[in-house]
């Protein structure tokens, strides 16, 4: 009996903690309400199963507790019960997976009008790169990394000469416009995560990963690394400022292009570059290594 009572108290306490908890999701600031919906459905299904199973366990402990003169009946299997449990388990799993699959389908389908921004992670800071007037990012590789070229851009690639480098951990984005985030790591696993955007993705050494989002609310938000990346993991923070197109253009015009950092001259513009970077792992007209 004490165990049954403790289980009931645990269930009631868990429900109360959920509804009375001050820790809720941050306000949504991107076009990813489908991720929130998938999460709420998962929590609701898990909560129902948690409550029913624990209350059934408490009832069983009370109903079939040991009493003098009563003996348990041995029943090695129950086909009807097993079929019912299998069916309802499958229904619950499908109900949890379906919303996530719908969200994932959108998550990996980059809009054709999405701008492209590269985020580069290293222990323990963020850097960013925007395409220049040719609207295409140049290639990059490890062998090109130097103190003067920390992102490893190919100095011989004309598509990268006008790329805009932002070494400060502050990213600006225009509100209401889709953007494809291309992600690279210079050392270990990192993860680019802005809680208000919901969308996130790992940065994997030797690979180029990506996701997309559309900021819907102006403001300043924290950029976090959501992957344990070493002793300084907790300080790997940045900020993203979502603002009007006019304010964004003014900020971007004040940043330095890669061509200026290596020659001190004005950046070259390749008019033959593609108008848009296609959705996929490549960040420009060629793949990164």
Buried (B, 14 or more C-beta within 10 A) or exposed (E): EEEBEEBBEEBEEEEEEEEEEEEEEEEBBBBBEBBBBBBEBBEEBEEEEBBEEBBEBBEEBBEEEEEEEEEEEEEEEEEEEEEEEEEEEEEBEEEBBEBBEEBBEBBEEBBEEBBBBBBBBBBBBBBBBBBBBBBBBBBBEEEBBEEEBBBBBBBEBBBBBBBBBBBEBBBBBBBBBBBBBBBBBBEBBBBBBBBBBBBBBBBBEEEBBBBBBBBBEBEEBEBBBBBEBBEEBEEBEBBBBBBEEEBBEEBBEEBEBBBBBBEEEEBBBBEEBEEBBEBEEBBBBBEBB
